[in-house]
Amino acid sequence: MLLRHKELTEMILGCVFEVHNDIGVGLDEATYHQHLLDCFLRKGVPVISKERKHLVHRGVKVRKFELDLLVFEKIILALKSLQCGFLQNHYVQIISELKLWKKDLGLLVNFGQPKAQIERIPFDEKEKKIIEDYAEIKGKIDESTRQLLAKVREAILFVFETHGLGYGMTVCRELLQAELDYHKVIYQKHPSIEVKYQDKLVRNCTTKAISIADQMLCGVTAIQNQITLFDVARMRTYLRHSNRPIGLLINFGKSKLEIKALYH
């Protein structure tokens, strides 16, 4: 299998190793960034530093992204100085940047270890597949709830058709909220629930959900293979303590959009 941009990548890695060997381990990211930028410029490598771009939905700026480096107008570099390895949020960051800048290769670079750690992140837009499951609520909701569910489903599908897959959970939630704003659907971010034991209040707990018109809760995940058992169990807990009958799990996943309805 041929590596994408193999020759260009080799030139980039040569600069990365030179910088790492030259100034050593354990410095801050800004120092490595500046030294690597200087190395590229000295060698005549086309590079853009700290370019910014907004993710826009319905004319609204939803989120601002900033690249570390864009090299040869083709390859995005995300620079880190970590004693540990790369974390999930680092992968989410660079995949989101690749998607927004419409590039097909990123490099995660970690200067924080005795040997520079580099991971190639190829990116391709995924085919738009949808899996929906409303079996649990069939025959259990009234007409007004059905109409509200239809509006929310329309908002989810529009976000999916417009932006596809590849953004992280927080960005997908913000996109959905922007679409709900556009349709003037009333919602509350991160509603709190009263957790009780034997009718005694234990604590008010903030949820990782969106409350829609005080009738249903929506839980958004992203870049997961599928909706997990934990996602389902957590939503059932939210529903039990919030006295809302309907929960909607939405996963803008690695290869498909999933929507699953739960009933309490």
KEKOL-695539 format. One record per residue: residue in three letters; x, y, z of N, C-alpha, C in turn. Coordinates in steps of 0.05 Angstrom, whole numbers, plus 5000, padded with zeros to 4 digits. Atoms other than C-alpha are relative to their C-alpha. Layout:
N
ALAXYZXYZXYZ
...
END
This chain:
264
MET501749765000500050005000501850255000
LEU498449765002502950674979499250205022
LEU500549794980503651205034499450264986
ARG500849745011500351875020502350205003
HIS498049794999505252435004502649915012
LYS497750124987511051985020502550174999
GLU497549845002516752424994499750265017
LEU500449764984513753055026500249945029
THR499950074971512852695092502849955009
GLU497250054993520052465091501550265005
MET498749744996522353195083499150125026
ILE501049894975517853405141501349855024
LEU498850154977520452845186502950065004
GLY497249924998527553035170500350255017
CYS500049764984526153725199499249945029
VAL500950074973522453435259502449875016
PHE497850144986528352975277502450205005
GLU497849804997533353545266499450185024
VAL500749834978529553995314500249855027
HIS500050164975528653445366502949955009
ASN497250064993536053265364501550255008
ASP498649754995538153995365499550125028
ILE500749864975534354265425499249815023
GLY500550194979532653625463497149975009
VAL502750094990526753385505499250175023
GLY501149894976522153695556499550304999
LEU500749725002521154405530497050034993
ASP502849965005514454725517499449994970
GLU500850035028510454655452500850254983
ALA499449755015511555385432502950014990
THR497250015008519055285431500549824977
TYR499750195023518754675386498650114975
HIS501449895023513655025342501750214986
GLN498449795012518155625331502549894986
HIS497550115012524455215319499349844975
LEU500750155024520854755270499250184977
LEU500749805021517855345233502550134988
ASP497549895010524855655228501449804982
CYS498750205016527554995202498749974972
PHE501450025026522254945148500750244982
LEU499549765015523355665126502950014990
ARG497250005007530955585125500549814976
LYS499650205021530254975079498150054976
GLY501749945023525155305033497549834998
VAL502550165000519354855054497650185004
PRO502449834997512655205042498449925025
VAL501450054975509255275110498450245008
ILE501749794988503555665142499749935029
SER500250044971503455755217497550135012
LYS502249904984497455845262497750124983
GLU502349915016492255915206497449945015
ARG502550024986485256015233497749974980
LYS502450035017478555805204497649945018
HIS502550054984471355805230498449784986
LEU502050185009466555235223497350155001
VAL502449835002460155575199497649824994
HIS502550155005453055305202497750204998
ARG502249825004447055685174500950295003
GLY499049724997451456315172501050075027
VAL499149954973453356245245502749875004
LYS497450114994460556145267499749835025
VAL500550194978460055525310502549955016
ARG497550064986467355395327502450104984
LYS497549915013474255695312502149795004
PHE497850184999479955235295502650154993
GLU497449895007487355405292502049774996
LEU498050205006492554965259502750085013
ASP497349944994499554895285501650074975
LEU498549955024502754825217498649854976
LEU500850125026500454695145502450004982
VAL497550025016506254445103499449914972
PHE500450065029506554415027497150034992
GLU502849965005499254635029498549744999
LYS501250265001497653895038499849855026
ILE499750164976499753625106499850185025
ILE500449864975497353865174501749885022
LEU498450094977502053815234498750105025
ALA500949924973499453815306502349935018
LEU497550044984505353905353499349985030
LYS500450054971505553645425502749975013
SER497750064984510553595481498949855025
LEU501350174980507953015523501949785010
GLN498550234989511252525570498549744995
CYS501650245007505552045555499749994969
GLY500650015028503051825487497750184993
PHE502249845009497652155446497449915013
LEU502550054988490752205477497750024979
GLN502250005019483852135445499450284990
ASN500649735009482752885443501950104979
HIS498149925021489052965401499249904973
TYR500950125025486352495348497550154990
VAL502449845007479652865350500750274988
GLN499149745010483253525341501049994971
ILE498850005027487253335280498049904979
ILE502050095020481552965246498150234994
SER501849775005477053575255501450204982
GLU498549815017482554015225500249904971
LEU499850115027483553545166497350034985
LYS502749985012476053555153499450284992
LEU500749725005475254305158501750124978
TRP498249895020481354465116500049834974
LYS500250175024479653905066502749894992
LYS497450135005486453565072499849705006
ASP500350294997487752815070502249875016
LEU497950114983493852735115500850195022
GLY498949854977495852975184502249845014
LEU497950124984501852845228499850105028
LEU499849944972501452815303503049985008
VAL497150004993508452995329500350065029
ASN499549964971510552915401503050035005
PHE497249954994517253235421500749935029
GLY499650034971516353035494501349745009
GLN498850264993519852355492502849994989
PRO497250015010527152145482500249964970
LYS500150025029525351945411497450134991
ALA502449865010520652395372497949804991
GLN502250185007513852055366498450134978
ILE501649905023510252135299497949804992
GLU502250185010503551845278498750134976
ARG501449915024500651905209497049965004
ILE503050004998493152065207498950054973
PRO501349955026490151955138497050065005
PHE502949934997483152245128498649994973
ASP501750005023477752105077497150045010
GLU502949974993470452325079498749734997
LYS501450265000466051735096497450024984
GLU502650035012460051495057497950055021
LYS502049924980453751755090498049775004
LYS501850224992450351155124498550085025
ILE501749934977444651225174498749755010
ILE501550214987441950725224498250135021
GLU501949894982435650915262498449785014
ASP501550204985432050525317498050145019
TYR502149884984425450765345498149795012
ALA501750224991422650085366499050045028
GLU500749984972422650245440497850205006
ILE502049804995418050845434497549964983
LYS502250045019413350565381497449955016
GLY502650024987406050655404499950115028
LYS500049904973408151005468500150305003
ILE499849714998408451745450497550124986
ASP502449875011402852235435500950174975
GLU499649865025402152665373501950245003
SER498349774996405553285401502949925003
THR497350104997411652885422501149894974
ARG499250105027411752545354500950234982
GLN499349775017411853225320502750125009
LEU497549894990417453465365502349824992
LEU497950205009421452825351500750034971
ALA499649965029420452945277501850244994
LYS498449765004423353645283502949965008
VAL497350064991429353405322501449824981
ARG498850195020430552835273500850164975
GLU499449835024430253345215502550165005
ALA497649844993435453775251502549824999
ILE497750185000440053175262500849934972
LEU499450095027439552945190501250234983
PHE498949785015440853645163502950055008
VAL497349984992447153705205501849794988
PHE498550225012449353025180500550044970
GLU499849965029447953175107501950244994
THR498449765006451453855112503049965007
HIS497350014990457653665152501249725001
GLY499050275000458152905150501249925026
LEU498750114976462552535199502950105002
GLY497249934996469252705229500550205022
TYR499649814978468153255281499549865026
GLY500350114974468553115355497350055013
MET502649994986462953055405499150295006
THR500849734993463053785428499150164976
VAL500649865025463054055357497349904989
CYS502650115010457353585336497750105017
ARG502249904983453253805396499550304993
GLU500449715007454454545378498750034973
LEU501349995026452454415306497049945003
LEU502950074995445954085329498650235013
GLN501249774986444554665376499650234981
ALA500449795019445655155320497749954981
GLU502350075017440654775277497450035015
LEU502549964983435554765334499450295003
ASP500449714999436555515341498750104974
TYR501049925026435255595267497049944998
HIS502850085001428555225274498450105024
LYS501349894977427055595339498849795019
VAL500750224981426554945378501250075028
ILE499149934973427055085453501649775011
TYR498350214988432654705487501650115023
GLN498349934977437054715549502549834999
LYS497450145000444454535549500649895028
HIS499150124975446854065604498150045023
PRO502049964979440454055645500949845025
SER499450144975441153855718497649815007
ILE502050194991437353265749500349975030
GLU500050044971435353135821500549705006
VAL499450274994438652495844499049955029
LYS501250054974434552205902500549715009
TYR499950274988435151605949497949995021
GLN502350034982428851385984498650275004
ASP501449745001425552045965501550235013
LYS498449784989431152445996502050094979
LEU498249895020435152915952502949955008
VAL497150044996442352685947501650234989
ARG498449795013444953195898498750084974
ASN500649915027443353615837502449944982
CYS497850105017447453315781499750124972
THR500149905027449153645715500449784980
THR499950215019448053195655501650084975
LYS498749965026451853125589497949964978
ALA502350045019445353195549498950274993
ILE501549775008440853695515497149945006
SER502950044994433753775541498450154978
ILE501649885022428853905483497250055010
ALA502849924993422554295501499149875025
ASP500650134974422853975570498549744997
GLN501450255005420153335538501949764995
MET498250225006426152935516502950085005
LEU497149954996433652875529501549884976
CYS498350095022438752815473502949975010
GLY497250054994445652515484501649984974
VAL498449995024450852665430502749885005
THR497250105000457152255418501050024971
ALA498749985026462052255360502549834999
ILE497650155006467651855328500149745017
GLN500150274988465351215363499249804979
ASN500850215019464450555327497049975001
GLN502950044998457350515354499150125027
ILE501249934974452650725410500649785019
THR499050204981455350365471497949935021
LEU501750074977451950005529500150215021
PHE499849784981454550555573498350244992
ASP501749785010451151085530497149955007
VAL502850074995444550715537499550015030
ALA500450004971445350605612499950285012
ARG500049734990447151325625497550154993
MET502449865007441251585586497649905016
ARG502250114983436551115624500150125028
THR499749874974439351405689499150294999
TYR501049725003438152115664497050014999
LEU502950005003431051945645498649945026
ARG501250084975429551615711500050235020
HIS499849794981431852215751498950274990
SER501049745011429052755705497049994995
ASN502850045006422052465696499250084971
ARG500649965028422552565621499749734987
PRO500550275010419751995580501849904978
ILE498650075025424052015517502950085002
GLY497149945003431551965508500849944971
LEU499150045027434952025441503150005000
LEU497150035002442051775431500850054971
ILE499149935027445752075371503049974999
ASN497150055003452551815349500850074972
PHE498749935025456152175293502649844999
GLY497950194996460551565289502250004980
LYS497750035018466751335253499249954972
SER500850085027462951045194497150044994
LYS502949975004455551205204498850185021
LEU501749864981450351635238498149805012
GLU501950184986446351265291498150185017
ILE502049874983439851505324498549775013
LYS501450214985436851075378498250135022
ALA501949894982430551255418499749815024
LEU500650154975429451025491497550115013
TYR502549924986423151045533500249925029
HIS500150054971422351105608497150035010
END
